C-alpha cells in the first residue's frame, strides 16, 4: 500500500511539473483552449498530490516534522501555480509567479527525495 501511494504521489508531482510549464507556454502563445485543458489536468494532479500526500503524511510519517514543512511548501507551490496560470490566461505579467512556482516545485520535489536531509 505504501509503495503504491508513494508512486502515485511522485508521479503526480512529475506530471504537474510538466503540465505547469506546457500550460504556461500555451497560454502565452495564445492557445487558450488547449492550455485550459492542461490547466484542468494540472488541477486534477493537485488534488491527487494533496490526497496521496496527506494520506502518506498521516498514515506513515505523522511524527516527522520534515514532511509537515514539505506539505506547507507544497500548498504554497499550488497557490503559485494557480496564480501564474491565471495571469497567463488573462495575458497579464506573471513571469515572477511562474519562476517562483518552478523554484518552489523543484524545492518540494527535492525535499521529497530527501536531498536536503
Backbone as CSV, one residue per row, in Angstrom:
resi,resn,N_x,N_y,N_z,CA_x,CA_y,CA_z,C_x,C_y,C_z
1,UNK,0.817,-1.191,0.000,0.000,0.000,0.000,0.864,1.259,0.000
2,UNK,1.922,1.248,0.825,2.802,2.408,0.923,3.455,2.704,-0.418
3,UNK,3.977,1.680,-1.096,4.658,1.900,-2.370,3.713,2.432,-3.441
4,UNK,2.489,1.946,-3.463,1.520,2.427,-4.454,1.197,3.899,-4.222
5,UNK,0.985,4.279,-2.968,0.719,5.680,-2.649,1.910,6.565,-2.991
6,UNK,3.085,6.083,-2.635,4.292,6.868,-2.896,4.508,7.054,-4.394
7,UNK,4.314,6.012,-5.175,4.496,6.115,-6.625,3.449,7.028,-7.254
8,UNK,2.212,6.962,-6.779,1.180,7.861,-7.283,1.525,9.309,-6.938
9,UNK,2.031,9.522,-5.740,2.390,10.862,-5.296,3.558,11.419,-6.123
10,UNK,4.603,10.640,-6.269,5.788,11.076,-7.017,5.442,11.300,-8.488
11,UNK,4.710,10.384,-9.081,4.332,10.525,-10.477,3.461,11.744,-10.728
12,UNK,2.577,12.043,-9.788,1.716,13.216,-9.923,2.520,14.504,-9.854
13,UNK,3.552,14.545,-9.001,4.414,15.726,-8.938,5.128,15.944,-10.260
14,UNK,5.619,14.859,-10.843,6.347,14.982,-12.108,5.424,15.445,-13.232
15,UNK,4.225,14.886,-13.288,3.257,15.293,-14.309,2.845,16.742,-14.095
16,UNK,2.648,17.146,-12.849,2.261,18.526,-12.547,3.345,19.507,-12.998
17,UNK,4.587,19.149,-12.809,5.702,19.995,-13.221,5.658,20.237,-14.731
18,UNK,5.465,19.182,-15.488,5.401,19.294,-16.952,4.159,20.066,-17.385
19,UNK,3.011,19.762,-16.773,1.771,20.454,-17.135,1.864,21.950,-16.863
20,UNK,2.520,22.342,-15.785,2.683,23.756,-15.478,3.474,24.457,-16.574
21,UNK,4.582,23.887,-16.956,5.434,24.514,-17.972,4.712,24.596,-19.314
22,UNK,4.135,23.496,-19.763,3.469,23.471,-21.060,2.229,24.371,-21.054
23,UNK,1.456,24.337,-19.984,0.272,25.184,-19.887,0.628,26.663,-19.932
24,UNK,1.667,27.053,-19.226,2.097,28.451,-19.225,2.527,28.885,-20.622
25,UNK,3.312,28.046,-21.278,3.776,28.368,-22.636,2.596,28.486,-23.593
26,UNK,1.641,27.584,-23.496,0.485,27.635,-24.393,-0.392,28.859,-24.133
27,UNK,-0.603,29.215,-22.876,-1.368,30.432,-22.581,-0.666,31.649,-23.187
28,UNK,0.637,31.733,-23.024,1.389,32.868,-23.549,1.396,32.888,-25.078
29,UNK,1.302,31.717,-25.705,1.299,31.636,-27.167,-0.081,31.903,-27.755
30,UNK,-1.086,32.076,-26.910,-2.424,32.367,-27.394,-3.266,31.136,-27.679
31,UNK,-2.830,29.979,-27.271,-3.575,28.731,-27.454,-4.388,28.444,-26.201
32,UNK,-5.366,29.295,-25.936,-6.102,29.250,-24.673,-6.921,27.975,-24.522
33,UNK,-7.447,27.452,-25.601,-8.311,26.269,-25.489,-7.524,25.042,-25.005
34,UNK,-6.395,24.789,-25.612,-5.567,23.648,-25.197,-4.978,23.901,-23.816
35,UNK,-4.565,25.136,-23.569,-3.983,25.475,-22.275,-4.999,25.297,-21.157
36,UNK,-6.271,25.600,-21.424,-7.302,25.435,-20.405,-7.476,23.959,-20.047
37,UNK,-7.378,23.081,-21.043,-7.460,21.639,-20.781,-6.292,21.206,-19.900
38,UNK,-5.096,21.684,-20.227,-3.926,21.338,-19.414,-4.034,21.926,-18.007
39,UNK,-4.625,23.102,-17.904,-4.837,23.732,-16.605,-5.760,22.864,-15.741
40,UNK,-6.818,22.343,-16.351,-7.732,21.457,-15.611,-7.034,20.147,-15.222
41,UNK,-6.204,19.613,-16.105,-5.438,18.417,-15.762,-4.466,18.693,-14.617
42,UNK,-3.880,19.882,-14.623,-2.990,20.266,-13.527,-3.757,20.324,-12.210
43,UNK,-4.970,20.859,-12.247,-5.790,20.891,-11.032,-6.107,19.478,-10.542
44,UNK,-6.357,18.557,-11.475,-6.576,17.156,-11.095,-5.331,16.585,-10.433
45,UNK,-4.168,16.893,-10.985,-2.914,16.416,-10.390,-2.725,17.000,-8.996
46,UNK,-3.112,18.250,-8.796,-3.001,18.877,-7.478,-3.873,18.147,-6.468
47,UNK,-5.080,17.784,-6.878,-5.965,17.041,-5.982,-5.352,15.685,-5.642
48,UNK,-4.821,14.989,-6.659,-4.193,13.677,-6.420,-2.986,13.839,-5.510
49,UNK,-2.173,14.856,-5.762,-0.993,15.101,-4.919,-1.417,15.383,-3.481
50,UNK,-2.422,16.211,-3.318,-2.870,16.571,-1.969,-3.410,15.360,-1.214
51,UNK,-4.244,14.561,-1.880,-4.844,13.399,-1.210,-3.784,12.358,-0.865
52,UNK,-2.933,12.017,-1.837,-1.910,11.000,-1.563,-0.893,11.509,-0.547
53,UNK,-0.546,12.798,-0.636,0.409,13.360,0.320,-0.134,13.377,1.733
54,UNK,-1.392,13.780,1.884,-1.993,13.782,3.224,-2.094,12.368,3.767
55,UNK,-2.467,11.422,2.910,-2.570,10.037,3.345,-1.201,9.508,3.785
56,UNK,-0.179,9.759,2.974,1.168,9.320,3.348,1.626,9.985,4.646
57,UNK,1.342,11.270,4.770,1.783,12.003,5.954,1.157,11.455,7.221
58,UNK,-0.157,11.350,7.237,-0.839,10.965,8.470,-0.802,9.464,8.741
59,UNK,-0.595,8.665,7.700,-0.557,7.217,7.891,0.843,6.712,8.258
60,UNK,1.873,7.311,7.623,3.205,6.737,7.765,4.260,7.679,8.348
61,UNK,4.060,9.000,8.269,5.092,9.948,8.698,4.545,11.006,9.644
62,UNK,3.609,10.663,10.465,2.922,11.651,11.307,3.845,12.319,12.321
63,UNK,4.922,11.672,12.718,5.782,12.246,13.743,6.991,12.986,13.170
64,UNK,7.120,13.041,11.857,8.279,13.665,11.224,7.933,15.083,10.767
65,UNK,8.507,16.092,11.411,8.235,17.497,11.105,8.685,17.841,9.686
66,UNK,9.695,17.164,9.187,10.227,17.378,7.833,9.110,17.318,6.787
67,UNK,8.216,16.357,6.925,7.150,16.190,5.941,6.042,17.237,6.121
68,UNK,5.873,17.756,7.318,4.923,18.851,7.513,5.422,20.115,6.801
69,UNK,6.721,20.378,6.884,7.308,21.515,6.175,7.126,21.333,4.673
70,UNK,7.361,20.127,4.186,7.166,19.844,2.765,5.715,20.082,2.366
71,UNK,4.782,19.707,3.207,3.369,19.909,2.918,2.988,21.369,2.828
72,UNK,3.512,22.176,3.744,3.217,23.613,3.724,3.810,24.254,2.460
73,UNK,5.035,23.881,2.110,5.650,24.405,0.890,4.898,23.939,-0.352
74,UNK,4.373,22.727,-0.316,3.604,22.217,-1.451,2.322,23.018,-1.641
75,UNK,1.654,23.355,-0.552,0.434,24.160,-0.656,0.759,25.550,-1.214
76,UNK,1.891,26.119,-0.805,2.316,27.408,-1.370,2.615,27.263,-2.864
77,UNK,3.219,26.143,-3.255,3.506,25.903,-4.678,2.213,25.786,-5.474
78,UNK,1.199,25.138,-4.904,-0.087,25.031,-5.594,-0.678,26.419,-5.835
79,UNK,-0.582,27.270,-4.846,-1.091,28.635,-4.992,-0.348,29.412,-6.065
80,UNK,0.964,29.310,-6.079,1.749,30.000,-7.102,1.457,29.466,-8.497
81,UNK,1.237,28.160,-8.606,0.903,27.582,-9.912,-0.408,28.153,-10.419
82,UNK,-1.406,28.237,-9.558,-2.696,28.790,-9.967,-2.576,30.268,-10.329
83,UNK,-1.798,31.018,-9.548,-1.653,32.443,-9.835,-0.936,32.679,-11.158
84,UNK,0.114,31.914,-11.431,0.851,32.153,-12.674,0.024,31.744,-13.887
85,UNK,-0.721,30.652,-13.807,-1.550,30.261,-14.949,-2.744,31.193,-15.113
86,UNK,-3.302,31.687,-14.033,-4.390,32.650,-14.123,-3.940,33.948,-14.767
87,UNK,-2.772,34.426,-14.396,-2.245,35.646,-15.007,-1.888,35.416,-16.472
88,UNK,-1.369,34.247,-16.786,-1.043,33.943,-18.184,-2.316,33.870,-19.020
89,UNK,-3.382,33.338,-18.457,-4.658,33.245,-19.174,-5.198,34.635,-19.499
90,UNK,-5.038,35.568,-18.563,-5.520,36.931,-18.771,-4.509,37.799,-19.508
91,UNK,-3.375,37.219,-19.897,-2.298,37.919,-20.601,-1.736,39.080,-19.785
92,UNK,-1.648,38.873,-18.478,-1.016,39.850,-17.593,0.408,39.395,-17.317
93,UNK,1.219,40.279,-16.783,2.584,39.917,-16.435,2.608,38.950,-15.264
94,UNK,3.141,37.784,-15.477,3.157,36.795,-14.408,4.406,35.941,-14.390
95,UNK,5.488,36.452,-14.986,6.713,35.659,-15.049,7.297,35.423,-13.655
96,UNK,7.103,36.370,-12.756,7.593,36.198,-11.387,6.897,35.051,-10.670
97,UNK,5.571,34.959,-10.845,4.834,33.845,-10.251,5.266,32.527,-10.878
98,UNK,5.512,32.545,-12.192,5.929,31.325,-12.890,7.284,30.850,-12.376
99,UNK,8.234,31.758,-12.291,9.565,31.382,-11.785,9.482,30.956,-10.326
100,UNK,8.695,31.672,-9.539,8.516,31.288,-8.135,7.898,29.910,-7.997
101,UNK,6.905,29.607,-8.839,6.267,28.289,-8.801,7.261,27.201,-9.192
102,UNK,8.050,27.455,-10.230,9.046,26.456,-10.645,10.086,26.220,-9.563
103,UNK,10.585,27.287,-8.963,11.591,27.148,-7.905,11.013,26.384,-6.723
104,UNK,9.807,26.750,-6.313,9.185,26.077,-5.174,8.870,24.619,-5.500
105,UNK,8.452,24.347,-6.734,8.214,22.958,-7.141,9.494,22.138,-7.070
106,UNK,10.585,22.700,-7.556,11.863,21.981,-7.505,12.273,21.731,-6.059
107,UNK,12.098,22.721,-5.195,12.451,22.548,-3.779,11.597,21.460,-3.139
108,UNK,10.298,21.471,-3.404,9.410,20.468,-2.811,9.760,19.071,-3.324
109,UNK,10.039,18.953,-4.614,10.409,17.647,-5.172,11.728,17.170,-4.565
110,UNK,12.678,18.097,-4.402,13.948,17.712,-3.782,13.760,17.327,-2.315
111,UNK,12.858,18.006,-1.618,12.549,17.602,-0.236,11.954,16.190,-0.217
112,UNK,11.130,15.883,-1.202,10.546,14.554,-1.271,11.573,13.459,-1.476
113,UNK,12.597,13.779,-2.234,13.686,12.811,-2.457,14.754,12.882,-1.369
114,UNK,14.533,13.700,-0.349,15.434,13.849,0.793,16.824,14.334,0.392
115,UNK,16.884,15.258,-0.549,18.153,15.819,-0.985,18.758,16.698,0.106
116,UNK,17.899,17.406,0.850,18.369,18.345,1.862,18.508,17.721,3.250
117,UNK,18.168,16.470,3.413,18.216,15.869,4.749,19.469,15.071,4.964
